[in-house]
Amino acid sequence: MALYMTEVPIYVDNGSCIDGEIGSGTFTLPGKVRLDDDNQPVINVALKSFVLEYERPLEYGVGHEHIKLDLPTGGKKNGMVSAKLQLRPASPGRDWLFKGSVTALVIADLVDGS
């Protein structure tokens, strides 16, 4: 077994403060992902860093930031990470735009010799 980690950058432009925005990034693993006793791939994704900012107005108080990461491709060698991002202002009902980036960290347990 070998633990492998790779960073996946995800960028979002023109995200809606009301609905949020979904972005994605891809990765390639150098080997086959190990399966656990329940035949599930041993792979996960974590949030490494993020930057979200309003496009208009440029400065305003942040009410809530929400980031949800998902690994929809499971344990495949070539995979994708998706991120749902939302930046909501302190005053509700503002349909402003935001932009930002997320760095996701994919962590996989690879089979030896793959």
C-alpha positions as CSV (number, residue, x, y, z in Angstrom):
1,M,0.0,0.0,0.0
2,A,1.2,3.5,-0.8
3,L,-0.6,6.7,0.2
4,Y,-0.8,9.2,-2.7
5,M,-1.9,12.8,-2.5
6,T,-2.5,15.3,-5.3
7,E,-3.8,18.8,-5.4
8,V,-6.7,19.7,-7.7
9,P,-7.4,23.4,-8.4
10,I,-11.0,24.5,-9.0
11,Y,-11.9,28.0,-10.3
12,V,-15.2,29.7,-10.4
13,D,-16.2,33.0,-12.1
14,N,-19.6,34.7,-12.0
15,G,-21.0,32.6,-9.2
16,S,-24.4,33.6,-7.9
17,C,-24.6,34.6,-4.2
18,I,-28.2,33.2,-4.2
19,D,-27.7,29.8,-6.0
20,G,-24.0,29.2,-5.6
21,E,-21.8,27.8,-8.3
22,I,-20.4,24.3,-9.1
23,G,-16.8,24.0,-10.4
24,S,-14.7,21.0,-11.1
25,G,-11.1,19.9,-11.6
26,T,-9.5,16.6,-12.8
27,F,-6.7,14.4,-11.6
28,T,-4.8,11.3,-12.6
29,L,-3.5,8.7,-10.1
30,P,-0.3,6.9,-10.9
31,G,-1.8,3.5,-10.0
32,K,-4.8,1.5,-9.0
33,V,-6.8,2.4,-5.9
34,R,-6.9,-0.2,-3.2
35,L,-10.3,-1.6,-2.2
36,D,-11.3,-2.1,1.4
37,D,-13.0,-5.1,2.9
38,D,-16.4,-3.9,1.7
39,N,-15.0,-3.6,-1.9
40,Q,-15.1,0.2,-1.7
41,P,-12.2,2.3,-3.1
42,V,-9.9,3.9,-0.4
43,I,-9.9,7.4,-1.7
44,N,-11.2,10.7,-0.3
45,V,-11.0,14.5,-0.9
46,A,-10.3,17.3,1.6
47,L,-10.3,21.1,1.4
48,K,-6.8,22.5,1.4
49,S,-7.4,26.2,0.8
50,F,-10.0,28.6,-0.7
51,V,-10.4,32.2,-1.7
52,L,-13.9,33.7,-2.4
53,E,-14.6,37.3,-3.2
54,Y,-17.4,39.5,-4.4
55,E,-17.2,40.8,-7.9
56,R,-19.7,43.6,-7.3
57,P,-19.6,45.3,-4.9
58,L,-15.9,44.9,-4.3
59,E,-16.1,45.2,-0.5
60,Y,-19.0,44.0,1.7
61,G,-19.4,42.1,4.9
62,V,-19.5,38.3,4.5
63,G,-22.5,36.6,6.0
64,H,-21.7,33.0,5.1
65,E,-19.3,30.9,3.1
66,H,-20.2,27.4,2.1
67,I,-18.0,24.9,0.3
68,K,-18.9,21.3,-0.4
69,L,-16.5,18.9,-2.1
70,D,-17.5,15.7,-3.9
71,L,-15.6,12.8,-5.6
72,P,-18.2,11.6,-8.1
73,T,-15.8,9.4,-10.0
74,G,-15.0,7.2,-7.0
75,G,-11.8,5.2,-7.3
76,K,-11.0,5.5,-10.9
77,K,-7.5,6.3,-12.1
78,N,-8.6,9.4,-14.0
79,G,-11.0,11.2,-11.8
80,M,-12.8,14.5,-11.1
81,V,-13.5,16.5,-8.0
82,S,-16.5,18.8,-7.9
83,A,-17.0,21.8,-5.5
84,K,-20.2,23.6,-4.8
85,L,-19.3,27.1,-3.6
86,Q,-21.5,29.8,-2.2
87,L,-20.7,33.2,-0.8
88,R,-23.6,35.0,0.8
89,P,-23.6,38.6,1.9
90,A,-24.7,39.6,5.4
91,S,-27.8,41.1,4.0
92,P,-30.1,38.5,2.5
93,G,-31.6,38.7,-1.0
94,R,-28.6,40.2,-2.7
95,D,-28.1,38.6,-6.1
96,W,-24.5,39.6,-6.4
97,L,-21.8,37.7,-8.2
98,F,-18.6,36.2,-6.7
99,K,-15.5,34.5,-8.0
100,G,-12.9,32.4,-6.3
101,S,-10.8,29.3,-6.2
102,V,-10.5,26.1,-4.2
103,T,-7.6,23.7,-3.8
104,A,-8.9,20.2,-3.1
105,L,-6.5,17.5,-1.9
106,V,-7.2,14.0,-3.2
107,I,-5.9,11.3,-0.9
108,A,-5.8,7.7,-2.2
109,D,-4.4,4.4,-1.0
110,L,-2.8,2.8,-4.0
111,V,-2.1,-0.9,-4.5
112,D,1.7,-1.8,-4.4
113,G,3.3,-2.3,-7.8
114,S,0.5,-0.7,-9.8
